[in-house]
């Protein structure tokens, strides 16, 4: 695995994504979710909302990096909150 | 409630393994590279988000991004209407059908680097048909020294190469419209425009979305044709995103910066494709 040039932060990042996917699979198996319409202008399933949240988080981090001098944890905090809102009411 | 047999998911496993090796693992490596300064496999330093900050403030990236969006917009604005017109004017029966299908497929069979070479020769003002004709008409055309001419040539080349794809997709969409629609239109004495606007265009919507998505992704990733034709020049007039990326990754061997760049590039394509995909499936759900 040396050729992949792993670092601790990227390992934690991918472990987080993998854990999210496993958790979503278990959640869906234990209590199946249905597609529904929230404040987003389209009908979404849980997986759709997770994808939208992750994509929005990626863009959120890039925007903070491009436009501000804020430390990155502020962007992460905002994105986690946004993700929670999208998952709950999206 | 309808029950599903989830065992079928195992059938997806081979594709998943293939995609893991061809896309997911390389993508993870790119993420790892993008947070490090790499000199060789054993000499690398963690730099956090420094490359991202640099890349996002890099005017070279901004310029090629703007060029790339203008290019993709022009490609779609020309190829989609032209493809529809070509598909509408193709014969519906008889010998003309296979002949026109074969003729339209020919440009799609030519490899990208050969397309570049063909247009490099056609565009020359001394021996090339296109360049010679334009110069004979009194136009001062030279794609190697004039940015406007270089842009026109790259666009004409793309239109020549890929309009067929849009036309073939639209033609297949048109062929799937049952005759009863046209009969009803004839009874109502609908004009050609009304037939197009209220029968053909709505039925073409899904095919057109696929055509737009394919042409957007392809034109947004374009590399070989402009590279062979103009080499990104004159100056940087036709240097698009992928060429800027290649210069960074292979020319300067700046792997960290290039990885950060490719992830941003990937995110742009992912967002646009997702929007197209959602629009498509949303449409289907409504129907």
Interface residues (C-beta under 8 A of the other chain):
Chain A: X2 X3 X4 X5 X6 X7 X9 X10 X13 X14 X42 X43 X51 X55 X58 X59 X62 X65 X66 X72
Chain B: X25 X28 X29 X31 X32 X33 X35 X36 X38 X41 X44 X46 X48 X49 X52 X53 X56 X57 X264 X267 X270 X271 X274 X278 X282 X285
